Amino acid sequence: MDFGSCTTTGMHVSCVAELRKYYGLDEKPVKIVDPYQMLGEVDEELLDSIGISVDGIFPRETIFGFPNDNWKEWRTPWGQNVLVPGEFTVTMENGDCLLFPRGDTSAGPSARLPEGGYFFDSIIRQKEIKEDELKADDNLEEYTLLTDQNIEYYQKERKRAARSGRGLVVNFGGTTFGDIADIPGPGLANPKGIRDVTEWYISTVMRQDLLHEIFSRQLDIILTNMRTHLDIFGDDGIDVVVTDCTDFGTQNSSICSTDTYQSLYAPYHKKLNDWIHTNTNWKTFKHSCGAVYDFIPEFIESGFDILNPVQCSAAGMEPERLKREYGRDIVFWGGGVDTQKTLPFGSPEEVRRQVLERLEIFSDSGGYVFNAIHNVQAKTPIENIVAMINAVKEYNGDT
């Protein structure tokens, strides 16, 4: 079971606080380890209380460009006292909470938590596009070689995680090709290049030569950093590495064709995964939401070992079908309960039944790690979250 090892398997900070209360742990402000989605830290106490099997290492810097350190208290718009990174800088405007890249208020805000909302949306800051002036450098600004500070951070995190005795999932950051969350450049004061979401998707059809140059040069940076990571962790020091989080599915369809995936994305996925499998014993983790049934053979061919979040509510993503056709070739990490309907709006018994049903399907012959479908969202009833956890324990004979 996994909750909190990376930014697609976590829980909203409000849910983490409620779980701490349920398990009788000290009430204290929870750290927000991912300000973008407002995910709370599932710390050592809570990992033990829930019975979670894996630990995680996040990138040193958040998507907004500032490091997760120098923690300070902040009161959220919904009235919860939390801990945020020291450079987390916000202002209020008409009830909305505006967040600034790297804490730089002179740069203008890069994200907005709308009034009544529970997480941030990126603010698109696309400048006028001049076709003859587009260059790969502008969409590579945030991809850099590891600094001494980053190396020191991962060395400390390696030692911390080793003490836990759990499986280790590591997200180094910067390894995803065309993740739409990164495209607006929320961590950049002055993002240049193609930074509008719609324009980026147009570019996957109309500007493929430019995107190939961006991805090729990004891969060079990634592989250089991976060699450093290998020096830090060793070939057996990591169980799972998150290598790509680009979404290829919507609720009912796909974002691109499988032909586009093969020509534009697969070459870089395969080179990265092949390097990892040649040089390490790490398993590679692919995140993609939505209806990606047709892409699963492509993901397997590209060298991914794991698929997350297994959105069973999307078209063509029936659990029985997925397990029957691909369960021998890829690990399903997620899919354990529907976070759009059942978990937030069902009864505890409905949650229990769905969890037990999914476990029966996905756990057959192994190759499964339980997680909800993506992050557990704000305002999910605590009794339903507990019902989900207890159903896993019931299936495992732990209750």
C-alpha positions in Angstrom: 0.0 0.0 0.0 1.2 3.5 -0.9 0.1 6.9 0.2 2.4 9.8 -0.1 5.5 8.4 -1.9 5.1 10.9 -4.8 2.9 13.7 -6.1 0.4 11.4 -7.7 -0.2 9.0 -4.8 -0.7 11.5 -1.9 -3.5 13.1 0.1 -4.6 16.7 0.4 -3.2 18.3 3.5 -6.6 18.6 5.1 -7.1 14.8 4.8 -3.7 14.1 6.3 -4.6 16.3 9.3 -7.8 14.4 9.8 -6.0 11.0 9.6 -3.6 12.1 12.3 -6.5 12.9 14.6 -8.1 9.6 13.8 -5.0 7.6 14.8 -4.5 9.7 17.9 -1.3 11.3 16.8 -0.2 14.7 18.1 -2.1 17.6 16.5 0.4 19.8 14.8 0.6 21.7 11.5 1.1 19.4 8.6 3.9 20.2 6.1 2.7 20.9 2.6 5.2 18.9 0.5 3.6 19.8 -2.8 2.1 23.4 -2.8 0.7 23.0 -6.3 -1.8 20.3 -5.3 -1.6 21.2 -1.6 -0.5 17.6 -0.6 0.4 17.0 3.0 3.4 15.1 4.3 2.6 11.5 5.3 5.3 11.4 7.9 6.9 8.5 9.7 4.2 8.4 12.5 1.4 8.2 9.9 3.2 5.8 7.7 3.4 3.4 10.6 -0.2 4.0 11.8 -1.6 3.3 8.4 0.7 0.4 7.6 2.2 1.9 4.4 4.7 -0.2 2.6 6.8 2.4 0.7 8.6 5.6 1.5 9.2 8.5 -1.0 11.8 11.1 -1.8 10.5 14.2 -3.5 12.6 16.7 -5.6 14.3 19.3 -3.5 12.5 22.1 -5.3 8.8 22.4 -5.7 7.1 23.1 -9.1 7.3 26.8 -8.1 11.1 26.8 -8.0 11.6 27.1 -4.3 13.0 24.4 -2.0 11.1 22.5 0.6 13.0 23.9 3.6 13.0 26.6 6.2 9.4 25.8 7.1 7.0 28.4 8.4 3.4 28.5 9.5 0.6 29.6 7.2 -3.1 29.6 7.7 -4.9 28.4 4.6 -8.0 30.1 3.2 -10.1 27.2 4.6 -8.7 27.9 8.1 -6.1 25.2 8.5 -2.8 25.9 10.1 -0.1 24.3 8.0 3.7 24.5 7.4 4.9 25.8 4.1 8.4 26.3 2.6 10.2 29.5 3.7 10.0 31.0 0.2 6.3 30.2 -0.2 5.0 33.8 -0.8 1.3 34.6 -1.4 -0.9 37.7 -1.6 -4.7 37.9 -1.6 -6.7 39.4 -4.5 -10.5 39.5 -4.6 -10.6 36.4 -2.4 -8.1 34.5 -4.4 -4.7 33.5 -3.1 -1.8 34.3 -5.5 1.5 32.5 -5.3 4.8 33.8 -6.7 7.6 31.8 -8.4 10.6 31.3 -6.1 9.0 33.8 -3.7 9.7 36.7 -6.1 6.9 39.2 -5.7 8.4 41.4 -8.4 7.9 38.7 -11.0 4.1 38.6 -10.8 2.2 35.6 -9.6 2.4 32.2 -11.4 -0.4 30.4 -9.7 -3.9 31.0 -8.2 -5.8 29.3 -5.5 -9.3 30.5 -6.3 -11.7 31.6 -3.5 -13.4 28.4 -2.2 -10.7 26.2 -3.8 -8.3 23.8 -2.2 -5.3 23.8 -4.6 -3.5 26.1 -7.0 -4.0 26.5 -10.8 -1.1 27.8 -12.9 -1.5 31.2 -14.4 -0.7 31.2 -18.1 1.8 33.9 -18.9 2.4 33.3 -22.6 4.1 36.1 -24.5 3.3 36.7 -28.1 4.7 33.8 -30.2 6.8 34.7 -33.2 7.4 31.5 -35.2 10.8 32.5 -36.6 12.1 33.3 -33.1 11.1 30.1 -31.3 14.0 28.2 -29.9 14.5 25.1 -27.7 16.5 27.0 -25.1 13.4 28.9 -24.0 11.6 25.7 -23.0 14.7 24.2 -21.3 15.3 27.0 -18.8 14.0 25.0 -15.9 16.0 21.8 -16.7 19.4 22.1 -15.2 22.3 19.9 -14.0 22.3 19.0 -10.3 23.8 21.6 -8.0 25.9 20.9 -4.9 22.8 21.7 -2.8 20.7 19.1 -4.7 23.4 16.5 -4.3 23.7 17.1 -0.6 19.9 17.0 -0.3 19.7 13.6 -2.0 22.5 12.2 0.1 20.7 13.1 3.3 17.4 11.8 2.0 19.0 8.5 1.0 20.2 8.0 4.6 16.8 8.9 6.0 14.9 6.6 3.8 17.3 3.7 4.4 16.4 3.8 8.1 12.7 3.2 7.4 13.1 -0.3 5.9 10.3 0.4 3.4 10.5 0.2 -0.3 11.8 3.5 -1.8 10.1 5.5 -4.5 12.2 8.5 -5.8 11.0 11.4 -8.0 14.1 13.3 -9.1 12.1 15.9 -11.0 12.9 17.1 -14.5 12.6 13.7 -16.1 9.1 14.2 -17.7 8.8 15.0 -21.4 6.1 17.6 -22.0 4.2 17.2 -18.7 1.5 19.9 -19.1 1.8 20.9 -15.4 5.4 22.1 -16.2 4.6 23.8 -19.5 3.4 27.2 -18.0 6.8 27.5 -16.2 5.2 28.1 -12.7 8.7 28.2 -11.2 10.1 30.8 -13.6 9.9 34.6 -13.1 9.8 35.2 -16.8 8.9 32.1 -18.8 9.8 32.2 -22.4 9.0 29.9 -25.3 5.7 27.9 -25.6 4.0 28.3 -22.3 0.3 28.2 -23.1 -1.3 24.8 -22.6 -3.4 25.0 -25.8 -0.4 26.2 -27.8 1.7 23.3 -26.5 -0.8 20.7 -27.6 -0.9 22.5 -31.0 2.9 22.2 -31.1 2.8 18.4 -30.7 1.3 18.4 -34.2 2.6 21.6 -35.8 6.1 22.0 -34.3 7.3 18.5 -33.8 10.9 19.3 -35.0 11.1 21.9 -32.2 9.8 19.5 -29.6 12.2 16.8 -30.7 15.1 19.3 -30.1 13.7 20.2 -26.7 13.2 16.5 -25.7 16.6 15.5 -27.1 18.5 18.1 -25.2 16.4 17.5 -22.0 17.3 13.8 -22.2 21.0 14.7 -22.3 20.6 16.7 -19.1 18.5 13.9 -17.5 21.1 11.2 -18.3 23.9 13.3 -16.9 21.9 13.8 -13.7 21.0 10.1 -13.6 24.7 9.2 -13.5 25.1 11.4 -10.4 22.0 9.9 -8.8 23.5 6.4 -9.4 26.7 7.5 -7.6 24.6 8.7 -4.7 22.1 5.8 -4.4 23.8 2.9 -6.0 22.2 0.4 -8.4 20.2 -1.2 -5.5 19.5 1.9 -3.4 16.2 2.7 -5.1 13.2 0.4 -5.7 11.2 2.7 -8.0 12.1 5.8 -9.9 9.4 8.1 -11.3 10.5 8.7 -14.9 7.5 10.3 -16.6 4.2 12.0 -15.6 2.9 13.2 -18.9 -0.8 12.5 -19.3 -2.0 10.8 -22.5 -5.6 10.3 -21.6 -8.8 12.3 -20.9 -11.9 10.9 -19.2 -13.3 9.5 -22.4 -10.5 9.6 -25.0 -6.8 10.3 -25.5 -4.8 13.5 -25.8 -2.9 12.3 -28.9 -2.8 9.2 -31.1 -0.6 6.2 -30.4 1.2 7.1 -33.7 2.1 10.5 -32.2 3.3 8.8 -29.0 5.5 6.4 -30.9 7.1 9.2 -33.0 7.3 12.0 -30.5 7.6 10.6 -27.0 8.5 6.9 -27.1 12.1 7.4 -28.4 13.0 9.5 -25.3 11.1 7.3 -22.9 12.8 4.2 -24.2 16.3 5.7 -24.1 15.8 6.8 -20.5 14.3 3.6 -19.3 16.9 1.5 -21.2 19.7 3.4 -19.4 18.1 2.8 -16.0 17.5 -0.9 -16.7 21.0 -1.3 -18.1 22.8 0.4 -15.2 20.5 -0.2 -12.2 18.0 -2.5 -10.6 15.5 0.4 -10.3 11.9 -0.1 -11.6 10.5 2.7 -13.8 7.2 4.4 -12.9 4.9 5.9 -15.6 2.0 8.2 -14.5 -0.8 8.9 -16.9 -4.3 9.8 -16.1 -7.3 8.9 -18.2 -8.3 6.5 -21.0 -4.9 5.1 -21.8 -5.8 1.5 -22.6 -4.5 1.8 -26.2 -1.2 3.2 -24.9 -0.4 0.5 -22.4 1.4 -1.7 -25.0 3.4 1.4 -26.0 4.3 2.1 -22.4 5.5 -1.5 -22.0 7.5 -1.4 -25.2 9.0 1.9 -24.0 10.3 0.1 -20.9 8.0 1.3 -18.2 7.6 -1.3 -15.3 4.7 0.5 -13.5 1.5 2.3 -14.5 -0.2 4.8 -12.2 -2.9 5.9 -11.3 -4.9 3.3 -13.3 -8.0 5.5 -13.8 -10.7 2.7 -13.9 -13.5 5.3 -14.3 -12.1 6.4 -17.7 -13.3 4.8 -21.0 -11.8 1.4 -21.7 -10.1 1.1 -18.3 -12.1 -1.8 -16.8 -10.0 -3.5 -14.1 -10.7 -7.0 -15.3 -9.7 -6.2 -18.8 -6.5 -4.4 -17.8 -5.4 -7.2 -15.5 -6.2 -10.0 -18.0 -4.5 -8.4 -20.9 -1.5 -6.6 -19.3 -1.1 -7.9 -15.8 1.8 -10.1 -16.7 3.8 -7.2 -18.3 3.3 -4.2 -16.1 2.6 -3.4 -12.5 -0.6 -1.6 -11.7 0.0 1.0 -9.0 -3.3 2.6 -8.1 -6.9 1.9 -9.3 -7.9 0.8 -5.8 -10.8 3.1 -5.3 -12.5 5.8 -7.4 -11.6 9.3 -6.1 -14.1 11.1 -8.3 -17.3 9.4 -6.9 -17.0 6.4 -4.6 -14.4 7.7 -2.1 -15.7 11.3 -1.7 -19.4 10.7 -2.1 -20.1 7.0 -1.3 -20.8 5.4 2.0 -18.0 3.7 4.0 -19.5 0.3 3.1 -19.5 1.2 -0.6 -15.9 2.2 -0.3 -15.1 -1.1 1.4 -16.8 -3.1 -1.3 -15.1 -1.4 -4.1 -11.6 -1.7 -2.5 -12.1 -5.4 -1.9 -13.3 -5.9 -5.4 -10.3 -4.1 -6.9 -7.9 -5.9 -4.7 -9.4 -9.3 -5.8 -8.9 -8.3 -9.4 -5.5 -6.5 -9.4 -3.7 -8.6 -6.8 -4.3 -11.9 -8.7 -0.8 -13.4 -9.4 0.9 -10.3 -7.9 2.1 -7.2 -9.7 0.0 -4.7 -7.8 0.5 -1.9 -5.3 -2.7 -0.5 -3.7 -3.3 3.2 -4.0 -6.3 5.3 -4.7 -6.8 6.7 -8.2 -4.5 9.7 -8.0 -4.5 11.9 -4.9 -7.2 11.8 -2.2 -8.9 15.1 -2.6 -9.9 17.8 0.0 -13.3 17.3 1.8 -13.2 13.5 1.4 -14.9 12.2 4.5 -12.5 10.8 7.0 -14.7 7.8 7.6 -14.4 6.9 3.9 -10.6 7.2 4.0 -10.4 5.0 7.0 -12.8 2.5 5.4 -10.4 2.3 2.4 -7.4 1.7 4.6 -9.2 -0.9 6.7 -10.4 -2.7 3.6 -6.8 -3.2 2.5 -5.9 -4.5 5.9 -9.0 -6.8 5.8 -7.9 -8.2 2.5 -4.4 -8.8 3.8 -5.7 -10.5 6.9 -4.3 -7.7 9.1 -7.5 -7.0 11.0 
